Amino acid sequence: MQVIVNGEPLKVEPGISVLQLLKHLTLDPARVAVELDRHIIKAPEWPKTGLSEGSKVEIVQFVGGG
């Protein structure tokens, strides 16, 4: 199925969760925030929040520095 991640189409397995998507994208879950279809999804909800065909996901990565 296809979803939109940060404005770009991406093919993923049907039934994939937010957490599985982050792992698929090799992103550290401790360093991101996720918005799904214009709603912020809190980290404890990621494993049980599934994506649907056409879901729009925005992922913001936290970057440290000085």
mmCIF file of the N, C-alpha and C atoms, coordinates in Angstrom:
data_MODEL
# 
_entry.id   MODEL 
# 
loop_
_atom_site.group_PDB 
_atom_site.id 
_atom_site.type_symbol 
_atom_site.label_atom_id 
_atom_site.label_alt_id 
_atom_site.label_comp_id 
_atom_site.label_asym_id 
_atom_site.label_entity_id 
_atom_site.label_seq_id 
_atom_site.pdbx_PDB_ins_code 
_atom_site.Cartn_x 
_atom_site.Cartn_y 
_atom_site.Cartn_z 
_atom_site.occupancy 
_atom_site.B_iso_or_equiv 
_atom_site.pdbx_formal_charge 
_atom_site.auth_seq_id 
_atom_site.auth_comp_id 
_atom_site.auth_asym_id 
_atom_site.auth_atom_id 
_atom_site.pdbx_PDB_model_num 
ATOM 1   N N  . MET A 1 1  ? 0.847  -1.165 0.000  1.00 0.00 ? 1  MET A N  1 
ATOM 2   C CA . MET A 1 1  ? 0.000  0.000  0.000  1.00 0.00 ? 1  MET A CA 1 
ATOM 3   C C  . MET A 1 1  ? 0.894  1.229  0.000  1.00 0.00 ? 1  MET A C  1 
ATOM 4   N N  . GLN A 1 2  ? 0.318  2.362  -0.336 1.00 0.00 ? 2  GLN A N  1 
ATOM 5   C CA . GLN A 1 2  ? 1.104  3.589  -0.412 1.00 0.00 ? 2  GLN A CA 1 
ATOM 6   C C  . GLN A 1 2  ? 0.650  4.597  0.635  1.00 0.00 ? 2  GLN A C  1 
ATOM 7   N N  . VAL A 1 3  ? 1.639  5.197  1.295  1.00 0.00 ? 3  VAL A N  1 
ATOM 8   C CA . VAL A 1 3  ? 1.399  6.273  2.258  1.00 0.00 ? 3  VAL A CA 1 
ATOM 9   C C  . VAL A 1 3  ? 2.263  7.453  1.835  1.00 0.00 ? 3  VAL A C  1 
ATOM 10  N N  . ILE A 1 4  ? 2.021  8.595  2.453  1.00 0.00 ? 4  ILE A N  1 
ATOM 11  C CA . ILE A 1 4  ? 2.824  9.787  2.173  1.00 0.00 ? 4  ILE A CA 1 
ATOM 12  C C  . ILE A 1 4  ? 3.619  10.101 3.438  1.00 0.00 ? 4  ILE A C  1 
ATOM 13  N N  . VAL A 1 5  ? 4.938  10.126 3.319  1.00 0.00 ? 5  VAL A N  1 
ATOM 14  C CA . VAL A 1 5  ? 5.814  10.413 4.457  1.00 0.00 ? 5  VAL A CA 1 
ATOM 15  C C  . VAL A 1 5  ? 6.596  11.693 4.146  1.00 0.00 ? 5  VAL A C  1 
ATOM 16  N N  . ASN A 1 6  ? 6.363  12.714 4.955  1.00 0.00 ? 6  ASN A N  1 
ATOM 17  C CA . ASN A 1 6  ? 7.009  14.020 4.759  1.00 0.00 ? 6  ASN A CA 1 
ATOM 18  C C  . ASN A 1 6  ? 6.871  14.493 3.308  1.00 0.00 ? 6  ASN A C  1 
ATOM 19  N N  . GLY A 1 7  ? 5.656  14.295 2.761  1.00 0.00 ? 7  GLY A N  1 
ATOM 20  C CA . GLY A 1 7  ? 5.352  14.780 1.425  1.00 0.00 ? 7  GLY A CA 1 
ATOM 21  C C  . GLY A 1 7  ? 5.753  13.868 0.285  1.00 0.00 ? 7  GLY A C  1 
ATOM 22  N N  . GLU A 1 8  ? 6.387  12.749 0.583  1.00 0.00 ? 8  GLU A N  1 
ATOM 23  C CA . GLU A 1 8  ? 6.864  11.830 -0.453 1.00 0.00 ? 8  GLU A CA 1 
ATOM 24  C C  . GLU A 1 8  ? 6.108  10.503 -0.389 1.00 0.00 ? 8  GLU A C  1 
ATOM 25  N N  . PRO A 1 9  ? 5.662  9.973  -1.539 1.00 0.00 ? 9  PRO A N  1 
ATOM 26  C CA . PRO A 1 9  ? 4.987  8.665  -1.533 1.00 0.00 ? 9  PRO A CA 1 
ATOM 27  C C  . PRO A 1 9  ? 5.959  7.548  -1.148 1.00 0.00 ? 9  PRO A C  1 
ATOM 28  N N  . LEU A 1 10 ? 5.439  6.584  -0.389 1.00 0.00 ? 10 LEU A N  1 
ATOM 29  C CA . LEU A 1 10 ? 6.254  5.456  0.047  1.00 0.00 ? 10 LEU A CA 1 
ATOM 30  C C  . LEU A 1 10 ? 5.385  4.209  0.067  1.00 0.00 ? 10 LEU A C  1 
ATOM 31  N N  . LYS A 1 11 ? 5.877  3.131  -0.538 1.00 0.00 ? 11 LYS A N  1 
ATOM 32  C CA . LYS A 1 11 ? 5.153  1.858  -0.489 1.00 0.00 ? 11 LYS A CA 1 
ATOM 33  C C  . LYS A 1 11 ? 5.572  1.107  0.759  1.00 0.00 ? 11 LYS A C  1 
ATOM 34  N N  . VAL A 1 12 ? 4.569  0.618  1.497  1.00 0.00 ? 12 VAL A N  1 
ATOM 35  C CA . VAL A 1 12 ? 4.811  -0.125 2.734  1.00 0.00 ? 12 VAL A CA 1 
ATOM 36  C C  . VAL A 1 12 ? 3.884  -1.339 2.769  1.00 0.00 ? 12 VAL A C  1 
ATOM 37  N N  . GLU A 1 13 ? 4.158  -2.246 3.692  1.00 0.00 ? 13 GLU A N  1 
ATOM 38  C CA . GLU A 1 13 ? 3.321  -3.422 3.861  1.00 0.00 ? 13 GLU A CA 1 
ATOM 39  C C  . GLU A 1 13 ? 1.961  -3.025 4.446  1.00 0.00 ? 13 GLU A C  1 
ATOM 40  N N  . PRO A 1 14 ? 0.886  -3.628 3.982  1.00 0.00 ? 14 PRO A N  1 
ATOM 41  C CA . PRO A 1 14 ? -0.428 -3.344 4.582  1.00 0.00 ? 14 PRO A CA 1 
ATOM 42  C C  . PRO A 1 14 ? -0.422 -3.670 6.069  1.00 0.00 ? 14 PRO A C  1 
ATOM 43  N N  . GLY A 1 15 ? -1.070 -2.820 6.860  1.00 0.00 ? 15 GLY A N  1 
ATOM 44  C CA . GLY A 1 15 ? -1.179 -3.052 8.294  1.00 0.00 ? 15 GLY A CA 1 
ATOM 45  C C  . GLY A 1 15 ? 0.017  -2.595 9.103  1.00 0.00 ? 15 GLY A C  1 
ATOM 46  N N  . ILE A 1 16 ? 0.967  -1.925 8.469  1.00 0.00 ? 16 ILE A N  1 
ATOM 47  C CA . ILE A 1 16 ? 2.165  -1.468 9.185  1.00 0.00 ? 16 ILE A CA 1 
ATOM 48  C C  . ILE A 1 16 ? 1.774  -0.449 10.261 1.00 0.00 ? 16 ILE A C  1 
ATOM 49  N N  . SER A 1 17 ? 2.453  -0.513 11.394 1.00 0.00 ? 17 SER A N  1 
ATOM 50  C CA . SER A 1 17 ? 2.201  0.442  12.475 1.00 0.00 ? 17 SER A CA 1 
ATOM 51  C C  . SER A 1 17 ? 3.172  1.614  12.351 1.00 0.00 ? 17 SER A C  1 
ATOM 52  N N  . VAL A 1 18 ? 2.911  2.664  13.102 1.00 0.00 ? 18 VAL A N  1 
ATOM 53  C CA . VAL A 1 18 ? 3.816  3.817  13.125 1.00 0.00 ? 18 VAL A CA 1 
ATOM 54  C C  . VAL A 1 18 ? 5.205  3.376  13.564 1.00 0.00 ? 18 VAL A C  1 
ATOM 55  N N  . LEU A 1 19 ? 5.297  2.567  14.606 1.00 0.00 ? 19 LEU A N  1 
ATOM 56  C CA . LEU A 1 19 ? 6.595  2.098  15.085 1.00 0.00 ? 19 LEU A CA 1 
ATOM 57  C C  . LEU A 1 19 ? 7.320  1.279  14.007 1.00 0.00 ? 19 LEU A C  1 
ATOM 58  N N  . GLN A 1 20 ? 6.606  0.409  13.327 1.00 0.00 ? 20 GLN A N  1 
ATOM 59  C CA . GLN A 1 20 ? 7.220  -0.386 12.257 1.00 0.00 ? 20 GLN A CA 1 
ATOM 60  C C  . GLN A 1 20 ? 7.705  0.512  11.121 1.00 0.00 ? 20 GLN A C  1 
ATOM 61  N N  . LEU A 1 21 ? 6.953  1.575  10.832 1.00 0.00 ? 21 LEU A N  1 
ATOM 62  C CA . LEU A 1 21 ? 7.375  2.512  9.795  1.00 0.00 ? 21 LEU A CA 1 
ATOM 63  C C  . LEU A 1 21 ? 8.689  3.177  10.191 1.00 0.00 ? 21 LEU A C  1 
ATOM 64  N N  . LEU A 1 22 ? 8.791  3.610  11.436 1.00 0.00 ? 22 LEU A N  1 
ATOM 65  C CA . LEU A 1 22 ? 10.039 4.231  11.889 1.00 0.00 ? 22 LEU A CA 1 
ATOM 66  C C  . LEU A 1 22 ? 11.210 3.264  11.754 1.00 0.00 ? 22 LEU A C  1 
ATOM 67  N N  . LYS A 1 23 ? 11.000 2.013  12.125 1.00 0.00 ? 23 LYS A N  1 
ATOM 68  C CA . LYS A 1 23 ? 12.059 1.009  11.987 1.00 0.00 ? 23 LYS A CA 1 
ATOM 69  C C  . LYS A 1 23 ? 12.404 0.789  10.517 1.00 0.00 ? 23 LYS A C  1 
ATOM 70  N N  . HIS A 1 24 ? 11.379 0.744  9.660  1.00 0.00 ? 24 HIS A N  1 
ATOM 71  C CA . HIS A 1 24 ? 11.581 0.579  8.211  1.00 0.00 ? 24 HIS A CA 1 
ATOM 72  C C  . HIS A 1 24 ? 12.436 1.721  7.656  1.00 0.00 ? 24 HIS A C  1 
ATOM 73  N N  . LEU A 1 25 ? 12.232 2.916  8.186  1.00 0.00 ? 25 LEU A N  1 
ATOM 74  C CA . LEU A 1 25 ? 12.978 4.090  7.735  1.00 0.00 ? 25 LEU A CA 1 
ATOM 75  C C  . LEU A 1 25 ? 14.306 4.254  8.471  1.00 0.00 ? 25 LEU A C  1 
ATOM 76  N N  . THR A 1 26 ? 14.637 3.307  9.332  1.00 0.00 ? 26 THR A N  1 
ATOM 77  C CA . THR A 1 26 ? 15.846 3.305  10.170 1.00 0.00 ? 26 THR A CA 1 
ATOM 78  C C  . THR A 1 26 ? 15.993 4.607  10.963 1.00 0.00 ? 26 THR A C  1 
ATOM 79  N N  . LEU A 1 27 ? 14.876 5.040  11.558 1.00 0.00 ? 27 LEU A N  1 
ATOM 80  C CA . LEU A 1 27 ? 14.875 6.216  12.424 1.00 0.00 ? 27 LEU A CA 1 
ATOM 81  C C  . LEU A 1 27 ? 14.830 5.772  13.878 1.00 0.00 ? 27 LEU A C  1 
ATOM 82  N N  . ASP A 1 28 ? 15.554 6.480  14.725 1.00 0.00 ? 28 ASP A N  1 
ATOM 83  C CA . ASP A 1 28 ? 15.571 6.196  16.153 1.00 0.00 ? 28 ASP A CA 1 
ATOM 84  C C  . ASP A 1 28 ? 14.280 6.736  16.770 1.00 0.00 ? 28 ASP A C  1 
ATOM 85  N N  . PRO A 1 29 ? 13.387 5.863  17.250 1.00 0.00 ? 29 PRO A N  1 
ATOM 86  C CA . PRO A 1 29 ? 12.117 6.318  17.819 1.00 0.00 ? 29 PRO A CA 1 
ATOM 87  C C  . PRO A 1 29 ? 12.275 7.296  18.979 1.00 0.00 ? 29 PRO A C  1 
ATOM 88  N N  . ALA A 1 30 ? 13.401 7.268  19.656 1.00 0.00 ? 30 ALA A N  1 
ATOM 89  C CA . ALA A 1 30 ? 13.618 8.182  20.779 1.00 0.00 ? 30 ALA A CA 1 
ATOM 90  C C  . ALA A 1 30 ? 13.922 9.606  20.321 1.00 0.00 ? 30 ALA A C  1 
ATOM 91  N N  . ARG A 1 31 ? 14.153 9.782  19.017 1.00 0.00 ? 31 ARG A N  1 
ATOM 92  C CA . ARG A 1 31 ? 14.581 11.091 18.517 1.00 0.00 ? 31 ARG A CA 1 
ATOM 93  C C  . ARG A 1 31 ? 13.625 11.699 17.494 1.00 0.00 ? 31 ARG A C  1 
ATOM 94  N N  . VAL A 1 32 ? 12.346 11.242 17.499 1.00 0.00 ? 32 VAL A N  1 
ATOM 95  C CA . VAL A 1 32 ? 11.396 11.775 16.520 1.00 0.00 ? 32 VAL A CA 1 
ATOM 96  C C  . VAL A 1 32 ? 10.049 12.093 17.165 1.00 0.00 ? 32 VAL A C  1 
ATOM 97  N N  . ALA A 1 33 ? 9.285  12.913 16.462 1.00 0.00 ? 33 ALA A N  1 
ATOM 98  C CA . ALA A 1 33 ? 7.881  13.162 16.776 1.00 0.00 ? 33 ALA A CA 1 
ATOM 99  C C  . ALA A 1 33 ? 7.100  12.802 15.515 1.00 0.00 ? 33 ALA A C  1 
ATOM 100 N N  . VAL A 1 34 ? 5.875  12.277 15.699 1.00 0.00 ? 34 VAL A N  1 
ATOM 101 C CA . VAL A 1 34 ? 5.101  11.785 14.561 1.00 0.00 ? 34 VAL A CA 1 
ATOM 102 C C  . VAL A 1 34 ? 3.707  12.414 14.541 1.00 0.00 ? 34 VAL A C  1 
ATOM 103 N N  . GLU A 1 35 ? 3.338  12.881 13.358 1.00 0.00 ? 35 GLU A N  1 
ATOM 104 C CA . GLU A 1 35 ? 1.982  13.376 13.109 1.00 0.00 ? 35 GLU A CA 1 
ATOM 105 C C  . GLU A 1 35 ? 1.372  12.467 12.046 1.00 0.00 ? 35 GLU A C  1 
ATOM 106 N N  . LEU A 1 36 ? 0.179  11.957 12.307 1.00 0.00 ? 36 LEU A N  1 
ATOM 107 C CA . LEU A 1 36 ? -0.521 11.084 11.369 1.00 0.00 ? 36 LEU A CA 1 
ATOM 108 C C  . LEU A 1 36 ? -1.853 11.723 11.020 1.00 0.00 ? 36 LEU A C  1 
ATOM 109 N N  . ASP A 1 37 ? -2.030 12.020 9.747  1.00 0.00 ? 37 ASP A N  1 
ATOM 110 C CA . ASP A 1 37 ? -3.261 12.652 9.269  1.00 0.00 ? 37 ASP A CA 1 
ATOM 111 C C  . ASP A 1 37 ? -3.645 13.858 10.132 1.00 0.00 ? 37 ASP A C  1 
ATOM 112 N N  . ARG A 1 38 ? -2.632 14.701 10.396 1.00 0.00 ? 38 ARG A N  1 
ATOM 113 C CA . ARG A 1 38 ? -2.795 15.985 11.092 1.00 0.00 ? 38 ARG A CA 1 
ATOM 114 C C  . ARG A 1 38 ? -3.084 15.845 12.588 1.00 0.00 ? 38 ARG A C  1 
ATOM 115 N N  . HIS A 1 39 ? -2.772 14.676 13.172 1.00 0.00 ? 39 HIS A N  1 
ATOM 116 C CA . HIS A 1 39 ? -2.913 14.459 14.609 1.00 0.00 ? 39 HIS A CA 1 
ATOM 117 C C  . HIS A 1 39 ? -1.584 13.959 15.166 1.00 0.00 ? 39 HIS A C  1 
ATOM 118 N N  . ILE A 1 40 ? -1.113 14.599 16.247 1.00 0.00 ? 40 ILE A N  1 
ATOM 119 C CA . ILE A 1 40 ? 0.114  14.147 16.894 1.00 0.00 ? 40 ILE A CA 1 
ATOM 120 C C  . ILE A 1 40 ? -0.155 12.786 17.541 1.00 0.00 ? 40 ILE A C  1 
ATOM 121 N N  . ILE A 1 41 ? 0.729  11.840 17.288 1.00 0.00 ? 41 ILE A N  1 
ATOM 122 C CA . ILE A 1 41 ? 0.615  10.506 17.882 1.00 0.00 ? 41 ILE A CA 1 
ATOM 123 C C  . ILE A 1 41 ? 1.724  10.374 18.917 1.00 0.00 ? 41 ILE A C  1 
ATOM 124 N N  . LYS A 1 42 ? 1.356  10.125 20.145 1.00 0.00 ? 42 LYS A N  1 
ATOM 125 C CA . LYS A 1 42 ? 2.347  9.981  21.221 1.00 0.00 ? 42 LYS A CA 1 
ATOM 126 C C  . LYS A 1 42 ? 3.036  8.624  21.120 1.00 0.00 ? 42 LYS A C  1 
ATOM 127 N N  . ALA A 1 43 ? 4.287  8.595  21.518 1.00 0.00 ? 43 ALA A N  1 
ATOM 128 C CA . ALA A 1 43 ? 5.115  7.389  21.387 1.00 0.00 ? 43 ALA A CA 1 
ATOM 129 C C  . ALA A 1 43 ? 4.476  6.115  21.936 1.00 0.00 ? 43 ALA A C  1 
ATOM 130 N N  . PRO A 1 44 ? 3.806  6.150  23.103 1.00 0.00 ? 44 PRO A N  1 
ATOM 131 C CA . PRO A 1 44 ? 3.206  4.897  23.592 1.00 0.00 ? 44 PRO A CA 1 
ATOM 132 C C  . PRO A 1 44 ? 2.129  4.320  22.663 1.00 0.00 ? 44 PRO A C  1 
ATOM 133 N N  . GLU A 1 45 ? 1.589  5.154  21.775 1.00 0.00 ? 45 GLU A N  1 
ATOM 134 C CA . GLU A 1 45 ? 0.545  4.708  20.851 1.00 0.00 ? 45 GLU A CA 1 
ATOM 135 C C  . GLU A 1 45 ? 1.106  4.153  19.535 1.00 0.00 ? 45 GLU A C  1 
ATOM 136 N N  . TRP A 1 46 ? 2.378  4.379  19.264 1.00 0.00 ? 46 TRP A N  1 
ATOM 137 C CA . TRP A 1 46 ? 2.954  3.983  17.979 1.00 0.00 ? 46 TRP A CA 1 
ATOM 138 C C  . TRP A 1 46 ? 2.801  2.505  17.644 1.00 0.00 ? 46 TRP A C  1 
ATOM 139 N N  . PRO A 1 47 ? 3.028  1.574  18.581 1.00 0.00 ? 47 PRO A N  1 
ATOM 140 C CA . PRO A 1 47 ? 2.928  0.158  18.213 1.00 0.00 ? 47 PRO A CA 1 
ATOM 141 C C  . PRO A 1 47 ? 1.520  -0.270 17.795 1.00 0.00 ? 47 PRO A C  1 
ATOM 142 N N  . LYS A 1 48 ? 0.496  0.389  18.320 1.00 0.00 ? 48 LYS A N  1 
ATOM 143 C CA . LYS A 1 48 ? -0.872 -0.042 18.011 1.00 0.00 ? 48 LYS A CA 1 
ATOM 144 C C  . LYS A 1 48 ? -1.610 0.895  17.060 1.00 0.00 ? 48 LYS A C  1 
ATOM 145 N N  . THR A 1 49 ? -0.900 1.900  16.535 1.00 0.00 ? 49 THR A N  1 
ATOM 146 C CA . THR A 1 49 ? -1.506 2.812  15.572 1.00 0.00 ? 49 THR A CA 1 
ATOM 147 C C  . THR A 1 49 ? -1.095 2.389  14.174 1.00 0.00 ? 49 THR A C  1 
ATOM 148 N N  . GLY A 1 50 ? -2.066 1.852  13.430 1.00 0.00 ? 50 GLY A N  1 
ATOM 149 C CA . GLY A 1 50 ? -1.791 1.366  12.084 1.00 0.00 ? 50 GLY A CA 1 
ATOM 150 C C  . GLY A 1 50 ? -2.003 2.440  11.030 1.00 0.00 ? 50 GLY A C  1 
ATOM 151 N N  . LEU A 1 51 ? -1.304 2.271  9.919  1.00 0.00 ? 51 LEU A N  1 
ATOM 152 C CA . LEU A 1 51 ? -1.456 3.169  8.787  1.00 0.00 ? 51 LEU A CA 1 
ATOM 153 C C  . LEU A 1 51 ? -2.433 2.574  7.786  1.00 0.00 ? 51 LEU A C  1 
ATOM 154 N N  . SER A 1 52 ? -3.084 3.441  7.044  1.00 0.00 ? 52 SER A N  1 
ATOM 155 C CA . SER A 1 52 ? -4.029 3.029  6.010  1.00 0.00 ? 52 SER A CA 1 
ATOM 156 C C  . SER A 1 52 ? -3.540 3.545  4.662  1.00 0.00 ? 52 SER A C  1 
ATOM 157 N N  . GLU A 1 53 ? -4.097 3.000  3.607  1.00 0.00 ? 53 GLU A N  1 
ATOM 158 C CA . GLU A 1 53 ? -3.794 3.486  2.258  1.00 0.00 ? 53 GLU A CA 1 
ATOM 159 C C  . GLU A 1 53 ? -3.984 5.001  2.229  1.00 0.00 ? 53 GLU A C  1 
ATOM 160 N N  . GLY A 1 54 ? -2.948 5.720  1.786  1.00 0.00 ? 54 GLY A N  1 
ATOM 161 C CA . GLY A 1 54 ? -3.033 7.164  1.654  1.00 0.00 ? 54 GLY A CA 1 
ATOM 162 C C  . GLY A 1 54 ? -2.787 7.953  2.928  1.00 0.00 ? 54 GLY A C  1 
ATOM 163 N N  . SER A 1 55 ? -2.464 7.270  4.037  1.00 0.00 ? 55 SER A N  1 
ATOM 164 C CA . SER A 1 55 ? -2.164 7.995  5.282  1.00 0.00 ? 55 SER A CA 1 
ATOM 165 C C  . SER A 1 55 ? -1.057 9.006  5.032  1.00 0.00 ? 55 SER A C  1 
ATOM 166 N N  . LYS A 1 56 ? -1.182 10.158 5.692  1.00 0.00 ? 56 LYS A N  1 
ATOM 167 C CA . LYS A 1 56 ? -0.160 11.198 5.580  1.00 0.00 ? 56 LYS A CA 1 
ATOM 168 C C  . LYS A 1 56 ? 0.587  11.285 6.904  1.00 0.00 ? 56 LYS A C  1 
ATOM 169 N N  . VAL A 1 57 ? 1.874  10.987 6.848  1.00 0.00 ? 57 VAL A N  1 
ATOM 170 C CA . VAL A 1 57 ? 2.717  10.944 8.035  1.00 0.00 ? 57 VAL A CA 1 
ATOM 171 C C  . VAL A 1 57 ? 3.781  12.037 7.933  1.00 0.00 ? 57 VAL A C  1 
ATOM 172 N N  . GLU A 1 58 ? 3.901  12.812 8.979  1.00 0.00 ? 58 GLU A N  1 
ATOM 173 C CA . GLU A 1 58 ? 4.982  13.793 9.075  1.00 0.00 ? 58 GLU A CA 1 
ATOM 174 C C  . GLU A 1 58 ? 5.858  13.359 10.238 1.00 0.00 ? 58 GLU A C  1 
ATOM 175 N N  . ILE A 1 59 ? 7.149  13.254 9.980  1.00 0.00 ? 59 ILE A N  1 
ATOM 176 C CA . ILE A 1 59 ? 8.103  12.833 11.007 1.00 0.00 ? 59 ILE A CA 1 
ATOM 177 C C  . ILE A 1 59 ? 9.130  13.946 11.171 1.00 0.00 ? 59 ILE A C  1 
ATOM 178 N N  . VAL A 1 60 ? 9.268  14.414 12.407 1.00 0.00 ? 60 VAL A N  1 
ATOM 179 C CA . VAL A 1 60 ? 10.247 15.452 12.724 1.00 0.00 ? 60 VAL A CA 1 
ATOM 180 C C  . VAL A 1 60 ? 11.325 14.821 13.585 1.00 0.00 ? 60 VAL A C  1 
ATOM 181 N N  . GLN A 1 61 ? 12.576 14.992 13.148 1.00 0.00 ? 61 GLN A N  1 
ATOM 182 C CA . GLN A 1 61 ? 13.705 14.432 13.897 1.00 0.00 ? 61 GLN A CA 1 
ATOM 183 C C  . GLN A 1 61 ? 14.318 15.502 14.789 1.00 0.00 ? 61 GLN A C  1 
ATOM 184 N N  . PHE A 1 62 ? 14.617 15.123 16.021 1.00 0.00 ? 62 PHE A N  1 
ATOM 185 C CA . PHE A 1 62 ? 15.297 16.021 16.945 1.00 0.00 ? 62 PHE A CA 1 
ATOM 186 C C  . PHE A 1 62 ? 16.790 15.933 16.674 1.00 0.00 ? 62 PHE A C  1 
ATOM 187 N N  . VAL A 1 63 ? 17.415 17.089 16.587 1.00 0.00 ? 63 VAL A N  1 
ATOM 188 C CA . VAL A 1 63 ? 18.837 17.146 16.320 1.00 0.00 ? 63 VAL A CA 1 
ATOM 189 C C  . VAL A 1 63 ? 19.512 17.957 17.420 1.00 0.00 ? 63 VAL A C  1 
ATOM 190 N N  . GLY A 1 64 ? 20.537 17.385 17.996 1.00 0.00 ? 64 GLY A N  1 
ATOM 191 C CA . GLY A 1 64 ? 21.269 18.087 19.042 1.00 0.00 ? 64 GLY A CA 1 
ATOM 192 C C  . GLY A 1 64 ? 22.465 18.809 18.441 1.00 0.00 ? 64 GLY A C  1 
ATOM 193 N N  . GLY A 1 65 ? 22.966 19.728 19.142 1.00 0.00 ? 65 GLY A N  1 
ATOM 194 C CA . GLY A 1 65 ? 24.148 20.434 18.659 1.00 0.00 ? 65 GLY A CA 1 
ATOM 195 C C  . GLY A 1 65 ? 24.445 21.614 19.565 1.00 0.00 ? 65 GLY A C  1 
ATOM 196 N N  . GLY A 1 66 ? 25.478 22.298 19.218 1.00 0.00 ? 66 GLY A N  1 
ATOM 197 C CA . GLY A 1 66 ? 25.825 23.444 20.045 1.00 0.00 ? 66 GLY A CA 1 
ATOM 198 C C  . GLY A 1 66 ? 26.640 24.457 19.321 1.00 0.00 ? 66 GLY A C  1 
# 
